């Protein structure tokens, strides 16, 4: 592995170190022997794990925190007036974006694959990691979630590296992978793109940065770039037929360049994961690895936390959490729940950012009017200020089938009065609704 980047640097400070992506990069820097410290607004499981590895974590942002740092790395969601960022600039300490650091990390490996798309990046990245590790025994991965086996950064070797390539603020344009995987190009993050066409243009630029492109044959991007295609269509280079669902977990016969192979059985829920698995098979085929070996890697994959994860039971009802926060993802989660769950379905959705809710308001209404028992939890603002037009309360007013709640106590009271044994409660969202669900289970 190349160890010459930032050769003279020993102390690196990460602003926003508790984020799932940034903390993964912190683990990698520690493995290379750097002295790593960082800050975030609150402690979490990621900061606790980093502290066990000897990383100094500051809770709260303060200019004094960066004392001794030789390089500073900042998450793209951090505001420009952050005191640590301002102090680094005042002291003329070199500042790098998270995406720039990821690009440097990717340069440490022989082959790099970047997984892009508005939906499914985390799962597809983890599937690719399991496939390549099984095929080569030398794969590392940067995962935007918690793989049940690998965590959010897996250091398995220096030959192959697979990472998420996030489109937020054009971050994926810093990455120049050997292979670019584009799962889909749905509208999202329109708070930082002028319109859908500008977002589509960014995907095309990302595709041109790679030597090989793998794209979903059912997405318009496959008609705009020279690529290897995957999907359920017969004309795709890598496809599937004879799909079967067993309690929501799918199996299929993979077809790779016209040749049909033995049935692959996935250990994760939802038809959408067939597409993620086909993307991973396409990557293996691109590198010249046999389908049976790749299939063994897929069989090892057990899932990602917060992706249709069974949290536990309360009063005989199942509590399930899913990261879905975009209308298309919510629709997939509802379809999966319909296949998997018995009894009545209660859906608790927490919108993630006011801008996304506002920009995709009609799509949210169209998808969320389907559940009979719907609760809308107050918006997770993330990096944004309050905007009534994009608030959960305003969304609830457009959904007669919904109940709006603002705190854990209100939600718990409603669930205790409404949910019976045999029912399922599905918590949806990318904010703190996951932890709220866990607290209710612990009460």
N, C-alpha and C positions, 0 to 999 in steps of 0.2 A: 504494500500500500504506500502511495506517495505521502511523505511526511514533510514536504518542504513548503507547504503553503503557510503563510504567516510565521515563517521560520523564527523570526526574532521576537515573536509575541508569546508571552507566558500567561498574561492575565487578560481575560476577556469578560466583559460585563454584558449581560443580556437583559434588555428592557422588555418586560412581558414574558418572563421566563416560565411562568406557570401554564402558558398555553400549550396545548397538546403537541403542536408542531415545533414550537421553540424549545420545549423541554426535551423533545427527542433529539434535536440538534445539540443541546447541552450534554446529553449522555454521550454523544459521539465525541465531542470535544474533550470530555473527561477521559474517554478511552485513549485519546492521543496524548494525554499527559498535560493538557493545558490546565491552568488554574481558572476555574469558572465561578463567577458569581452573577447575581441578577436580582431583579425585583419584580413584584407584581402587586396588584391591589389586595389580594387575599390569598391565604394559604389553601392548598388543595392536595389531592393525592399525588400530583406530579411534583409539587415543591417538596413534599415530605420524602418522596423517593430520591430526589436530587440531594437533599440534605444528608441522607444516609450515605450518599456517595462522596460526601465531603464538600458539596457545593454550598456556598454561603448565600442564603436567600433573604432578601429584605422585603418585609411586608409594608407596602406603601412606597411612594416615589419621593425621593429626596436627593438634592444635588450632592450631598455628602456621600451617598452610597457608591458613587463611581470612583472614589479615592483609590488610586493605584492602578486603575484600569489602563491598558495599553491599546485596546480596541473596544468599541461599543457596537453592539448589534441591536437593532430596534425592529419590533414587529410593525407591520404596515398599518395596523389599527391604532397604534399609539399616536395621540395628538401631537402636533408640532410644538406646543407649548409645554410639553412634559419637562419637569425641572432637571431630570438626569440628562435628557437629550440636549437641553439648552446648555447645561454645564459642560457636557462633552464638546460641544461646538465652541464654547468660550475658551476652553483649555486647548482647543485644536487637536483633540483626540480623534483619530479617524473613526467615522461612523459608517456602518454597513447596514443595509436592510436585511431582514430575515431571508428574503429570496436570494440576495447576493451570497449570503452564507451557505444556503442550500446548494447554490451553483458551485461554490468552492468545494463543498463536501462531495458533490457528485463527481468532481474532477479527480477524486482520490481513487476511483474505481475503474476497472477496465471497460466495462459496458454499463451504460445507464439507460433505463427506461423511465419515462415520465408519463404518469397517468392523469389525463385531464378530462373534464366533463362537469356539467352542472350537478349530476346525480351519480352516486355510486363509486366515487373516487376511492374512498377509504377501503371499502370491501374489495374492489377490483385490485387495488394495490396489494392488499394482504394476500389475496388469492395468487397473484403473480409471484409474490415472495415465496409462498409455500411451494408453488410449482417449480420455480427456479432452484430453490434450495434442494428439492427432491431430485431434480435433474442434474445438478452440478455439485451440491454440497459446499457451494461457495457463493452465497448470496446474502446481501445486506439490504435492509429496507427501512425507509422513513415513512411511517404510517400515521395518517391524521386521525387516529383513534386507537383504542386499546384492543389489539388482537389478543385473543384469549391465550395464545401461546407466546407470541413474540413481543407483546406490549406495543409501544409506539415507535421504538427504534430497535431493530434487530441487527446485530453485528455478527454475520455468519461467514464472512469471507470477503475478499477484495476483488473478485473477478466480475461479479454482477451486482448492480445496485438498482433498486426500483423505488420510486418516490412519487408522492402526489405532486401534481403540477396545478396549483390553484390559480384560477383566473382573476381573483379579486385584485383590483388595481393593477392588472397586467403582470402580476407576480410571476406567472409561468413564462413570461418572455425573457426572464433572466436565465432560465434553464435551457440548455442546448443538448438534449439527450440524443443518444444514438437512435433510439426508437421512441416515437411519440404515440401514445395510445389515446384516442379521443372517443369517449364513451357516448357522448351526446352533446348537443350545443343549445340546450334550452335557455330561455331568457332568465337570467338571474344577475344579481349585483348591478342592476341598472342604476343604482345610486352612484356608481363610479364609471359608467359607460354612458355616452350620449344617447344611444338607442341600441336596439338589437343588432343592427348592421355593424355598428362599431365593435360590439362584442364578437360577432361572427368574424370580423376582420382580424381580431386578435387571435382567434383560434387558427385562422389560416396562416398567420405569421408564425405561430407556435409550430404548426405542422411543417412549415418550410425550414424550420431550424433543425429538423432531425433528418437523418439519412433515410430512415424507414418510418412510414406512418401506418398505424393500424387504426381503423375507424369503423364505427357501426354502419353497416350497409343500409340501414333504414333511416339514417340521419342525413340531412342535406349536405353536411360536410364531406361525405364520401363522394359526392358528385363534383366537389370543388377542388379536391386535392388528389394526387396520385397515391393510392393507398391499398393496403391489404384489408379486406372487409370481413366483418363477422356479423352474425345476426341470425334471425330465423328465416330469412328469405332464401329461396333456392339458389339465387345467383351469388350469394356470399361465398367467399373463399373458405371460411370456417363457419359452419352452421350446425343446426341440431334438428333432429326429427324424432317423432314418437315421444313427445313429452308426456310424462306421467307425474301426477302429484300424489304423494303419500302423506296425508296430514299436513299439506302445505310445503313439504320438502320435495323438490323436483329431481327427476332423473331424465336422461335423454341419451339418444344415440348421437355421438359427435361425427360430423362429416368434415373431413379436412382435405381440401382440394379434390373432392369427388370420391374419396375413400371413406367408407363407413367403419367405425370402430366400435368396440364393446361399450355397453351402457355405462354412463357415469352417473353416480348418485351423489347429490349434494347434501351436506349436513347443515345447511342453513335454509331458512324459510323464504318463500316468495319466488314467483316466476321471474321477477326482474334479475334475480341472481343467476339465472341461466345466461343472460347477456354478459354479466361480469365474468362468469366461468369461460365463456367463449372468447372473451378478450384475453384471458390468461392463456388459453390454449393457442390463440393466435401468436402471442408473444413467444411461447415455447417453440412453435413451428418456425417462427422467424429466425430463432437462434439454432434451429436444426435439431431440436430434441424430439424424441419419439412420443407419440400421443399416449401410449400406456404409462410411460413414466410421468408425464404431465398429469394424467388422471389420478395417479397415486398421490401427487401433491395436493390436488383438489380435495381428495378424500380426507386428507389430514386437516384441512381447514375447518375449524369449529365455530368461527364467527367472530364478531366485533362487539364489544360492549356498546349498549344503546342502539343496536340494530336488531329490532324485534327480540329484545332480551327479556326473559321471564325473571322478574325481580323477586317474586314470592307470592304468597297468598295471604288474604285477610278476610276472615269470615267466610271462608270457602270460595272466595272469588279470586281469579288470577289477576295479578298486576303485571302488565307488560309495558316496556318502554321502547320507543323508537325515535331516532334522531330526525325524522321527517319534519321539514320546516318549509318546504316549497310545495305548491299545489300538486305537482306531479308525484312527488315523494309521498305526500299524504294519501293520494289515490292508491298508490301501490301498497302502502301500509294497511289501508282499509280493505283492499282486495285480499291481502294475505290473512288478515284477521278473520275475514269471512270464511276462508278455507280452514283455518286452524282452530278457531274458538267456538265453544259451545255456549249455550245460554244467551242472555242479552249482552250487547256490546255497549259499553260506556266509553266515550272518547273525550279525553281532556287534552285540549290543544293550547299551547302557549306560542303566540306569534313571536318570531325572532326578527327584531328591528322594525321600526315604524316605516322606514322607506320601502322595505320589501312588501309589507302588507299593503301599503298605499299604492305602489306601482302595479301589484298583481291582485288588487282587491277583487275584481270580478271573478278571477280564477279561484281565489280562496272561497268565495261565496258558492260558486258552482260545485266545488268538491265537498265543502263542509255542510251543505244543505242535505246531504245524503244520510248521515247518522241520525238515528232517532233520539239518542241520549248524548247530547253534546254540551261540554263545558268549555268555555273560553277563559283561560287564565291570563292575568294582566301581562302585557307585552314585556319581553325581555329586551331591554333597550340596547344592550351591548355598548357600542361606541356612540350612540345617538342621543339627542335630546328629544323631549316629548313632542309628539305631533298628533293632535287629535284625529286627523283624517286617517292616520295609519295605526290607530290604537286598537287594542283588542275590544274595548268597549264599543267603538264605532262599528267594528266588524260584527259584534254580537247584535247590534241593532238591525243589521241587515239579514240576520239569521233567526227567524222566529222559533226554530227548533233548539236554540242555545240558551245557556245560562251563563252569565258573566260573574266571575268571582275574582277577588283581589288579594286574598291571602290564604295561607295554609289552613287556618281554622275554618274558614268558610267552605273550602273544598272538602276537608275532612268531614264536616257536618253533613254536607250534601251526599257524599259517598256512603257514609254510615246509614243515612236514612233511606237511600235509594237502591244500593247494590245488595244483591242476595247471593247465596251460595250457588255456584255454577255459572255465574256471570263472569265477564271479562272487563277489566278497566285498562284501556290503552292510552298511555301518556305519550303525546307527540310534541316534539319541539327540540331545538338545538340550544336552548337556554338552560336555566336551572330547574326546569320542571322534573328532570331526572332525579335530582336530589330531594325535591319536594315529595315525590312519590316514595322515595326511600324513607323519608322521615315519617310519612303517614303509615308505612308498613311497620315502623319501629315503635309507634305510639301504642 
